[in-house]
Amino acid sequence: MGTAEKAEKHHEVFGLLGVTASNSIGKGVADTRELYKERQKASATAKRDRS
């Protein structure tokens, strides 16, 4: 399902405020995943440097 179709479905169910909220939540999840990946890289580097 594409972005536009997802937005349309969210709008049908939740209205405009729901679309805005779900977009914010989705972005927050993506940002959290990216932060987690960066933290994993830093942890691996720290472990390697301690060896």
Rosetta constraint file for C-alpha pairs under 8 A:
AtomPair CA 1 CA 5 HARMONIC 6.16 0.50
AtomPair CA 1 CA 6 HARMONIC 6.42 0.50
AtomPair CA 2 CA 6 HARMONIC 6.17 0.50
AtomPair CA 3 CA 7 HARMONIC 6.14 0.50
AtomPair CA 4 CA 8 HARMONIC 6.16 0.50
AtomPair CA 5 CA 9 HARMONIC 6.22 0.50
AtomPair CA 6 CA 10 HARMONIC 6.13 0.50
AtomPair CA 7 CA 11 HARMONIC 6.03 0.50
AtomPair CA 7 CA 19 HARMONIC 6.18 0.50
AtomPair CA 8 CA 12 HARMONIC 6.20 0.50
AtomPair CA 9 CA 13 HARMONIC 6.33 0.50
AtomPair CA 10 CA 14 HARMONIC 5.62 0.50
AtomPair CA 10 CA 15 HARMONIC 6.94 0.50
AtomPair CA 10 CA 18 HARMONIC 6.52 0.50
AtomPair CA 10 CA 19 HARMONIC 5.52 0.50
AtomPair CA 10 CA 22 HARMONIC 7.79 0.50
AtomPair CA 11 CA 15 HARMONIC 4.32 0.50
AtomPair CA 11 CA 16 HARMONIC 5.71 0.50
AtomPair CA 11 CA 18 HARMONIC 6.65 0.50
AtomPair CA 11 CA 19 HARMONIC 5.64 0.50
AtomPair CA 13 CA 18 HARMONIC 7.88 0.50
AtomPair CA 14 CA 18 HARMONIC 4.55 0.50
AtomPair CA 14 CA 19 HARMONIC 6.80 0.50
AtomPair CA 15 CA 19 HARMONIC 6.53 0.50
AtomPair CA 16 CA 20 HARMONIC 6.36 0.50
AtomPair CA 17 CA 21 HARMONIC 6.09 0.50
AtomPair CA 18 CA 22 HARMONIC 5.89 0.50
AtomPair CA 19 CA 23 HARMONIC 6.09 0.50
AtomPair CA 20 CA 24 HARMONIC 6.29 0.50
AtomPair CA 21 CA 25 HARMONIC 6.16 0.50
AtomPair CA 22 CA 26 HARMONIC 5.99 0.50
AtomPair CA 23 CA 27 HARMONIC 6.15 0.50
AtomPair CA 24 CA 28 HARMONIC 6.09 0.50
AtomPair CA 25 CA 29 HARMONIC 6.18 0.50
AtomPair CA 26 CA 30 HARMONIC 6.28 0.50
AtomPair CA 27 CA 31 HARMONIC 6.06 0.50
AtomPair CA 28 CA 32 HARMONIC 6.05 0.50
AtomPair CA 29 CA 33 HARMONIC 6.21 0.50
AtomPair CA 30 CA 34 HARMONIC 6.30 0.50
AtomPair CA 31 CA 35 HARMONIC 6.14 0.50
AtomPair CA 32 CA 36 HARMONIC 6.08 0.50
AtomPair CA 33 CA 37 HARMONIC 6.27 0.50
AtomPair CA 34 CA 38 HARMONIC 6.30 0.50
AtomPair CA 35 CA 39 HARMONIC 6.12 0.50
AtomPair CA 36 CA 40 HARMONIC 6.15 0.50
AtomPair CA 37 CA 41 HARMONIC 6.33 0.50
AtomPair CA 38 CA 42 HARMONIC 6.25 0.50
AtomPair CA 39 CA 43 HARMONIC 6.05 0.50
AtomPair CA 40 CA 44 HARMONIC 6.18 0.50
AtomPair CA 41 CA 45 HARMONIC 6.22 0.50
AtomPair CA 42 CA 46 HARMONIC 6.12 0.50
AtomPair CA 43 CA 47 HARMONIC 6.15 0.50
AtomPair CA 44 CA 48 HARMONIC 6.12 0.50
AtomPair CA 45 CA 49 HARMONIC 6.08 0.50
AtomPair CA 46 CA 50 HARMONIC 6.22 0.50
AtomPair CA 47 CA 51 HARMONIC 6.56 0.50
